Amino acid sequence: MNDIEGDGDPTAALDAVPSSTPGDELSLEPKRSVAESGSQVRPRLNDPRQILPVQTYKGASLWRKLVAVLGLGAFTVLGGLAITLVVGIIAIVAALVVQAAIS
């Protein structure tokens, strides 16, 4: 019922997608359903399910998750140290400027 039939020639040229006009929506002619039209229904050209192969999702291994968490933790610690160092240097420079201005 929902079987997808493959294209015989994967290198065949693609046809242009027919453009829709505002008059198409207002036509009085009843539209045929998918069941009635049978094999005349063309798949969407940009549908990724038609282009890409089916791949089952496999989650990341526990080892990769551990390495990611350790990396994020190390990045956070190093970033905190860098910010503390910059703020400390600015505070020292400001204190020296204030001391030089006073004396």
PyRosetta script that sets phi, psi and omega in degrees:
from pyrosetta import init, pose_from_sequence

init()
pose = pose_from_sequence("MNDIEGDGDPTAALDAVPSSTPGDELSLEPKRSVAESGSQVRPRLNDPRQILPVQTYKGASLWRKLVAVLGLGAFTVLGGLAITLVVGIIAIVAALVVQAAIS")
pose.set_psi(1, -51.9)
pose.set_omega(1, 179.8)
pose.set_phi(2, -104.3)
pose.set_psi(2, 23.7)
pose.set_omega(2, -179.5)
pose.set_phi(3, -69.1)
pose.set_psi(3, 139.2)
pose.set_omega(3, 178.5)
pose.set_phi(4, -100.2)
pose.set_psi(4, 124.7)
pose.set_omega(4, 179.2)
pose.set_phi(5, -90.2)
pose.set_psi(5, 132.7)
pose.set_omega(5, -178.6)
pose.set_phi(6, -75.5)
pose.set_psi(6, 156.4)
pose.set_omega(6, 177.7)
pose.set_phi(7, -79.9)
pose.set_psi(7, 136.3)
pose.set_omega(7, -178.0)
pose.set_phi(8, -64.3)
pose.set_psi(8, -38.2)
pose.set_omega(8, -178.0)
pose.set_phi(9, -122.5)
pose.set_psi(9, 104.8)
pose.set_omega(9, -177.2)
pose.set_phi(10, -69.7)
pose.set_psi(10, -13.0)
pose.set_omega(10, 179.3)
pose.set_phi(11, -99.7)
pose.set_psi(11, 10.2)
pose.set_omega(11, -178.6)
pose.set_phi(12, -67.1)
pose.set_psi(12, 148.3)
pose.set_omega(12, 179.8)
pose.set_phi(13, -68.4)
pose.set_psi(13, 144.5)
pose.set_omega(13, 178.9)
pose.set_phi(14, -86.8)
pose.set_psi(14, 141.4)
pose.set_omega(14, 177.0)
pose.set_phi(15, -84.0)
pose.set_psi(15, 154.9)
pose.set_omega(15, 178.3)
pose.set_phi(16, -67.2)
pose.set_psi(16, 145.4)
pose.set_omega(16, 177.2)
pose.set_phi(17, -77.8)
pose.set_psi(17, 130.4)
pose.set_omega(17, -179.8)
pose.set_phi(18, -67.6)
pose.set_psi(18, 134.9)
pose.set_omega(18, -179.3)
pose.set_phi(19, -82.8)
pose.set_psi(19, 147.7)
pose.set_omega(19, 178.4)
pose.set_phi(20, -99.8)
pose.set_psi(20, 143.5)
pose.set_omega(20, 178.3)
pose.set_phi(21, -111.1)
pose.set_psi(21, 158.4)
pose.set_omega(21, 179.7)
pose.set_phi(22, -59.2)
pose.set_psi(22, -26.9)
pose.set_omega(22, 179.9)
pose.set_phi(23, -70.8)
pose.set_psi(23, -22.0)
pose.set_omega(23, -179.5)
pose.set_phi(24, -64.4)
pose.set_psi(24, -34.9)
pose.set_omega(24, -177.6)
pose.set_phi(25, -72.7)
pose.set_psi(25, -26.5)
pose.set_omega(25, -175.1)
pose.set_phi(26, -98.3)
pose.set_psi(26, 5.8)
pose.set_omega(26, -177.0)
pose.set_phi(27, -66.6)
pose.set_psi(27, 144.7)
pose.set_omega(27, -178.9)
pose.set_phi(28, -84.0)
pose.set_psi(28, -9.6)
pose.set_omega(28, -178.5)
pose.set_phi(29, -74.8)
pose.set_psi(29, 126.6)
pose.set_omega(29, -179.3)
pose.set_phi(30, -66.5)
pose.set_psi(30, 141.3)
pose.set_omega(30, -179.8)
pose.set_phi(31, -87.0)
pose.set_psi(31, 144.8)
pose.set_omega(31, 179.7)
pose.set_phi(32, -81.2)
pose.set_psi(32, 142.1)
pose.set_omega(32, 179.2)
pose.set_phi(33, -78.7)
pose.set_psi(33, 170.5)
pose.set_omega(33, -178.9)
pose.set_phi(34, -64.0)
pose.set_psi(34, -35.6)
pose.set_omega(34, -178.5)
pose.set_phi(35, -67.8)
pose.set_psi(35, -35.2)
pose.set_omega(35, -177.9)
pose.set_phi(36, -74.9)
pose.set_psi(36, -36.4)
pose.set_omega(36, -173.8)
pose.set_phi(37, -77.5)
pose.set_psi(37, -21.2)
pose.set_omega(37, 174.2)
pose.set_phi(38, 63.4)
pose.set_psi(38, -121.2)
pose.set_omega(38, -173.8)
pose.set_phi(39, -81.2)
pose.set_psi(39, -2.7)
pose.set_omega(39, -178.9)
pose.set_phi(40, -78.5)
pose.set_psi(40, -11.3)
pose.set_omega(40, -178.9)
pose.set_phi(41, -72.7)
pose.set_psi(41, 128.3)
pose.set_omega(41, -180.0)
pose.set_phi(42, -101.8)
pose.set_psi(42, 138.7)
pose.set_omega(42, 178.9)
pose.set_phi(43, -70.1)
pose.set_psi(43, 156.4)
pose.set_omega(43, 177.0)
pose.set_phi(44, -66.8)
pose.set_psi(44, 138.6)
pose.set_omega(44, -176.3)
pose.set_phi(45, -73.6)
pose.set_psi(45, -30.7)
pose.set_omega(45, -176.4)
pose.set_phi(46, -97.5)
pose.set_psi(46, 11.8)
pose.set_omega(46, -179.3)
pose.set_phi(47, -75.0)
pose.set_psi(47, 114.9)
pose.set_omega(47, -177.3)
pose.set_phi(48, -64.7)
pose.set_psi(48, -21.2)
pose.set_omega(48, 177.3)
pose.set_phi(49, -67.7)
pose.set_psi(49, -23.3)
pose.set_omega(49, 178.1)
pose.set_phi(50, -86.3)
pose.set_psi(50, -23.9)
pose.set_omega(50, -173.5)
pose.set_phi(51, -93.5)
pose.set_psi(51, -47.7)
pose.set_omega(51, -174.1)
pose.set_phi(52, -89.8)
pose.set_psi(52, 149.3)
pose.set_omega(52, 175.9)
pose.set_phi(53, -72.8)
pose.set_psi(53, 155.9)
pose.set_omega(53, 180.0)
pose.set_phi(54, -73.5)
pose.set_psi(54, 127.3)
pose.set_omega(54, 178.0)
pose.set_phi(55, -128.5)
pose.set_psi(55, 131.6)
pose.set_omega(55, 176.7)
pose.set_phi(56, -81.5)
pose.set_psi(56, 143.6)
pose.set_omega(56, -178.8)
pose.set_phi(57, -77.3)
pose.set_psi(57, 125.8)
pose.set_omega(57, 173.6)
pose.set_phi(58, -116.6)
pose.set_psi(58, 121.2)
pose.set_omega(58, -178.3)
pose.set_phi(59, -66.5)
pose.set_psi(59, 163.4)
pose.set_omega(59, 179.3)
pose.set_phi(60, -67.1)
pose.set_psi(60, 147.1)
pose.set_omega(60, 179.8)
pose.set_phi(61, -71.4)
pose.set_psi(61, 162.9)
pose.set_omega(61, -179.9)
pose.set_phi(62, -62.6)
pose.set_psi(62, -35.7)
pose.set_omega(62, 179.5)
pose.set_phi(63, -63.2)
pose.set_psi(63, -44.5)
pose.set_omega(63, 179.4)
pose.set_phi(64, -65.0)
pose.set_psi(64, -38.3)
pose.set_omega(64, 177.7)
pose.set_phi(65, -64.1)
pose.set_psi(65, -40.9)
pose.set_omega(65, 179.6)
pose.set_phi(66, -63.9)
pose.set_psi(66, -44.9)
pose.set_omega(66, 179.0)
pose.set_phi(67, -62.9)
pose.set_psi(67, -39.5)
pose.set_omega(67, 179.0)
pose.set_phi(68, -64.8)
pose.set_psi(68, -43.1)
pose.set_omega(68, 179.7)
pose.set_phi(69, -66.0)
pose.set_psi(69, -42.3)
pose.set_omega(69, 177.9)
pose.set_phi(70, -63.9)
pose.set_psi(70, -40.8)
pose.set_omega(70, 178.3)
pose.set_phi(71, -63.7)
pose.set_psi(71, -43.9)
pose.set_omega(71, 178.2)
pose.set_phi(72, -65.3)
pose.set_psi(72, -37.9)
pose.set_omega(72, 177.8)
pose.set_phi(73, -64.6)
pose.set_psi(73, -44.3)
pose.set_omega(73, 179.4)
pose.set_phi(74, -64.9)
pose.set_psi(74, -40.8)
pose.set_omega(74, 178.7)
pose.set_phi(75, -63.1)
pose.set_psi(75, -39.8)
pose.set_omega(75, 179.5)
pose.set_phi(76, -65.9)
pose.set_psi(76, -44.2)
pose.set_omega(76, -179.9)
pose.set_phi(77, -64.5)
pose.set_psi(77, -47.0)
pose.set_omega(77, 179.9)
pose.set_phi(78, -64.5)
pose.set_psi(78, -37.5)
pose.set_omega(78, 176.4)
pose.set_phi(79, -64.8)
pose.set_psi(79, -41.4)
pose.set_omega(79, 176.9)
pose.set_phi(80, -63.1)
pose.set_psi(80, -41.6)
pose.set_omega(80, 177.6)
pose.set_phi(81, -64.8)
pose.set_psi(81, -41.0)
pose.set_omega(81, 179.6)
pose.set_phi(82, -63.6)
pose.set_psi(82, -43.5)
pose.set_omega(82, 179.0)
pose.set_phi(83, -64.6)
pose.set_psi(83, -42.8)
pose.set_omega(83, 178.2)
pose.set_phi(84, -61.8)
pose.set_psi(84, -41.8)
pose.set_omega(84, 179.5)
pose.set_phi(85, -63.8)
pose.set_psi(85, -44.2)
pose.set_omega(85, -180.0)
pose.set_phi(86, -64.0)
pose.set_psi(86, -45.7)
pose.set_omega(86, 179.6)
pose.set_phi(87, -64.1)
pose.set_psi(87, -38.9)
pose.set_omega(87, 177.9)
pose.set_phi(88, -63.3)
pose.set_psi(88, -44.1)
pose.set_omega(88, 179.5)
pose.set_phi(89, -63.9)
pose.set_psi(89, -42.2)
pose.set_omega(89, 178.3)
pose.set_phi(90, -62.3)
pose.set_psi(90, -40.8)
pose.set_omega(90, 179.1)
pose.set_phi(91, -64.6)
pose.set_psi(91, -41.0)
pose.set_omega(91, 178.8)
pose.set_phi(92, -64.7)
pose.set_psi(92, -45.4)
pose.set_omega(92, 179.3)
pose.set_phi(93, -62.6)
pose.set_psi(93, -42.4)
pose.set_omega(93, 178.3)
pose.set_phi(94, -63.3)
pose.set_psi(94, -41.1)
pose.set_omega(94, 178.7)
pose.set_phi(95, -63.4)
pose.set_psi(95, -40.6)
pose.set_omega(95, 177.9)
pose.set_phi(96, -65.6)
pose.set_psi(96, -39.8)
pose.set_omega(96, 177.7)
pose.set_phi(97, -63.5)
pose.set_psi(97, -45.2)
pose.set_omega(97, 179.6)
pose.set_phi(98, -63.6)
pose.set_psi(98, -43.3)
pose.set_omega(98, 179.9)
pose.set_phi(99, -63.2)
pose.set_psi(99, -40.7)
pose.set_omega(99, 179.2)
pose.set_phi(100, -68.1)
pose.set_psi(100, -33.4)
pose.set_omega(100, 179.9)
pose.set_phi(101, -71.7)
pose.set_psi(101, -34.6)
pose.set_omega(101, -179.5)
pose.set_phi(102, -72.3)
pose.set_psi(102, -44.7)
pose.set_omega(102, -174.7)
pose.set_phi(103, -90.9)
pose.dump_pdb("model.pdb")
